[in-house]
């Protein structure tokens, strides 16, 4: 499959004007920062969170330079309930409300199950699934009280498809999908929507460091466009789900992939 060129970076259309938007795991060069940037470009008031304080500060500086507005940046490890509660308290204290939460925090790894330790399994599930649950729970409590809000979770196509060495990550992401669907039913009566994206392959510098070039090339070759997604292409779908353009969507898992079984 010949590689098709990446499309032009999109223009902003004010899709999130005035919406207080929290993005977790937003430091670095992956989907989290790309989402924070796209939301900011669409007019959102951004709050950044990440457990890596130095990278979090750098992400906040980059957004400040881009938008002229310094975002609130709160260090948070989503495996800690105390830190998650402190994060959401800080958002409401600073802005008085919370309109959008993008749960992007996740942890991967590669190991066949027969060789996997309990610690390896627990670490992935603790961040990817339980961390998403904690942030969703904290978001719901605020959004139910105010009678509105949108939560967008970052799942993965691996929650649907099998991949060697990914049983812990796949199980956690499938759990995120199930969590999204169940919570959406509970939240609907309160005016709160909950959806998820399921990206296939979005290459960024951190992923390139921990994944072999051979595997990345193999995965990209399976995509219809013959290339991986840019992180901002995934972020565009997150922006759509966070915006009023998806007002009748809840409990949906939207695949951001050109690969078909």
KOLKOLGU-80301 format. One line per field, with one value per residue (C-alpha): x, y, z; residue number from 1; residue in one letter. Coordinates in steps of 0.05 Angstrom, whole numbers, plus 5000, padded with zeros to 4 digits. Example, Ala and Ser with C-alpha at 12.3 -4.5 7.8 and 13.67 -1.06 7.14 Angstrom:
<nodes>
px = (5246_5273)
py = (4910_4979)
pz = (5156_5143)
n = (1_2)
res = (a_s)
</nodes>
This chain:
<nodes>
px = (5000_5033_5037_4989_5009_4986_4930_4939_4932_4860_4836_4800_4725_4710_4680_4697_4691_4691_4690_4734_4772_4817_4865_4903_4972_4978_5054_5101_5089_5031_4956_4948_4986_4958_4888_4903_4930_4871_4821_4857_4856_4781_4771_4772_4801_4852_4876_4935_4952_5009_5051_5116_5123_5180_5146_5080_5113_5142_5073_5042_5096_5085_5010_5023_5068_5016_4953_4979_4941_4977_4938_4930_4977_4967_5014_4973_4986_4919_4936_4927_4856_4881_4918_4858_4811_4861_4865_4790_4784_4838_4800_4735_4770_4805_4748_4683_4661_4685_4656_4701_4747_4793_4819_4883_4927_4949_5007_5030_5081_5096_5099_5068_5020_5058_5119_5081_5088_5031_5067_5068_4994_4975_5015_4980_4911_4922_4937_4897_4833_4829_4859_4807_4753_4778_4780_4712_4682_4710_4686_4617_4608_4622_4584_4522_4520_4524_4477_4522_4589_4626_4676_4719_4761_4821_4812_4847_4830_4869_4808_4775_4834_4885_4959_5016_5043_4987_4939_4944_4937_4882_4843_4850_4828_4769_4752_4754_4705_4657_4665_4647_4584_4559_4574_4541_4475_4482_4501_4451_4394_4439_4457_4527_4554_4609_4644_4711_4760_4797_4860_4900_4969_4989_5065_5100_5172_5158_5125_5182_5231_5196_5174_5218_5219_5201_5137_5116_5127_5088_5030_5030_5029_4963_4929_4889_4928_4994_5016_5004_4958_4986_4968_4928_4885_4863_4855_4807_4759_4765_4748_4686_4663_4675_4636_4562_4567_4563_4505_4465_4523_4536_4564_4598_4668_4694_4749_4804_4835_4839_4853_4798_4800)
py = (5000_5066_5117_5174_5244_5273_5324_5398_5417_5439_5510_5527_5538_5556_5489_5492_5566_5580_5507_5490_5428_5382_5336_5283_5257_5320_5328_5303_5296_5246_5247_5283_5346_5345_5344_5400_5442_5428_5443_5508_5527_5513_5564_5520_5542_5488_5451_5405_5346_5296_5258_5283_5353_5377_5356_5384_5452_5449_5432_5491_5538_5513_5526_5594_5612_5587_5618_5675_5646_5606_5543_5515_5456_5407_5348_5284_5210_5177_5116_5161_5177_5235_5266_5257_5291_5348_5357_5363_5409_5454_5458_5479_5527_5561_5562_5549_5492_5435_5424_5372_5318_5279_5217_5204_5172_5102_5055_5002_4947_4883_4813_4746_4727_4664_4708_4767_4782_4806_4872_4882_4867_4909_4970_4973_4962_5011_5069_5052_5025_5043_5112_5126_5103_5150_5210_5193_5186_5253_5286_5257_5283_5354_5349_5318_5374_5427_5389_5385_5360_5315_5260_5230_5169_5145_5071_5032_4987_4935_4931_4897_4865_4815_4833_4790_4810_4859_4819_4868_4930_4900_4878_4947_4983_4936_4954_5028_5014_4977_5031_5084_5049_5035_5104_5137_5105_5129_5200_5212_5233_5287_5318_5288_5251_5199_5172_5144_5143_5080_5098_5046_5074_5146_5152_5203_5208_5171_5112_5110_5103_5042_5007_4977_5009_4941_4935_5007_4995_4930_4963_5024_4978_4949_5017_5036_5101_5064_5109_5120_5175_5240_5252_5313_5271_5231_5297_5322_5265_5280_5353_5331_5286_5342_5392_5405_5373_5305_5325_5262_5214_5179_5110_5106_5080_5115_5079_5127_5078_5063_4989_4939_4866)
pz = (5000_4979_5035_5027_5049_5115_5103_5122_5195_5206_5216_5281_5281_5354_5369_5443_5456_5531_5552_5612_5588_5627_5590_5630_5610_5567_5570_5517_5442_5439_5434_5501_5483_5412_5443_5491_5434_5388_5444_5459_5385_5385_5442_5504_5571_5582_5644_5635_5680_5679_5730_5697_5727_5683_5618_5645_5655_5585_5555_5593_5566_5495_5500_5530_5472_5423_5452_5495_5555_5609_5625_5694_5700_5757_5770_5780_5782_5765_5807_5869_5889_5932_5873_5827_5876_5886_5810_5801_5862_5831_5765_5798_5846_5788_5737_5775_5730_5687_5618_5585_5611_5564_5599_5562_5615_5598_5605_5556_5553_5516_5547_5531_5586_5605_5620_5650_5724_5768_5775_5700_5694_5754_5731_5663_5691_5748_5701_5639_5668_5742_5730_5677_5725_5780_5735_5705_5775_5797_5733_5741_5811_5787_5721_5752_5802_5748_5701_5640_5615_5567_5581_5526_5542_5502_5488_5432_5374_5413_5457_5397_5360_5384_5385_5410_5478_5493_5537_5595_5552_5510_5572_5603_5539_5530_5602_5584_5528_5575_5628_5576_5555_5625_5652_5592_5612_5684_5663_5608_5654_5684_5616_5615_5554_5555_5493_5474_5416_5396_5357_5320_5306_5321_5320_5363_5389_5455_5419_5370_5427_5458_5395_5341_5272_5242_5283_5269_5195_5197_5233_5187_5126_5149_5149_5087_5080_5086_5144_5218_5242_5266_5340_5319_5273_5334_5372_5318_5333_5408_5394_5355_5412_5462_5420_5411_5342_5376_5421_5407_5417_5482_5500_5432_5418_5355_5318_5293_5244_5171_5184_5172_5192)
n = (1_2_3_4_5_6_7_8_9_10_11_12_13_14_15_16_17_18_19_20_21_22_23_24_25_26_27_28_29_30_31_32_33_34_35_36_37_38_39_40_41_42_43_44_45_46_47_48_49_50_51_52_53_54_55_56_57_58_59_60_61_62_63_64_65_66_67_68_69_70_71_72_73_74_75_76_77_78_79_80_81_82_83_84_85_86_87_88_89_90_91_92_93_94_95_96_97_98_99_100_101_102_103_104_105_106_107_108_109_110_111_112_113_114_115_116_117_118_119_120_121_122_123_124_125_126_127_128_129_130_131_132_133_134_135_136_137_138_139_140_141_142_143_144_145_146_147_148_149_150_151_152_153_154_155_156_157_158_159_160_161_162_163_164_165_166_167_168_169_170_171_172_173_174_175_176_177_178_179_180_181_182_183_184_185_186_187_188_189_190_191_192_193_194_195_196_197_198_199_200_201_202_203_204_205_206_207_208_209_210_211_212_213_214_215_216_217_218_219_220_221_222_223_224_225_226_227_228_229_230_231_232_233_234_235_236_237_238_239_240_241_242_243_244_245_246_247_248_249_250_251_252_253_254_255_256_257_258_259_260_261)
res = (x_x_x_x_x_x_x_x_x_x_x_x_x_x_x_x_x_x_x_x_x_x_x_x_x_x_x_x_x_x_x_x_x_x_x_x_x_x_x_x_x_x_x_x_x_x_x_x_x_x_x_x_x_x_x_x_x_x_x_x_x_x_x_x_x_x_x_x_x_x_x_x_x_x_x_x_x_x_x_x_x_x_x_x_x_x_x_x_x_x_x_x_x_x_x_x_x_x_x_x_x_x_x_x_x_x_x_x_x_x_x_x_x_x_x_x_x_x_x_x_x_x_x_x_x_x_x_x_x_x_x_x_x_x_x_x_x_x_x_x_x_x_x_x_x_x_x_x_x_x_x_x_x_x_x_x_x_x_x_x_x_x_x_x_x_x_x_x_x_x_x_x_x_x_x_x_x_x_x_x_x_x_x_x_x_x_x_x_x_x_x_x_x_x_x_x_x_x_x_x_x_x_x_x_x_x_x_x_x_x_x_x_x_x_x_x_x_x_x_x_x_x_x_x_x_x_x_x_x_x_x_x_x_x_x_x_x_x_x_x_x_x_x_x_x_x_x_x_x_x_x_x_x_x_x_x_x_x_x_x_x)
</nodes>
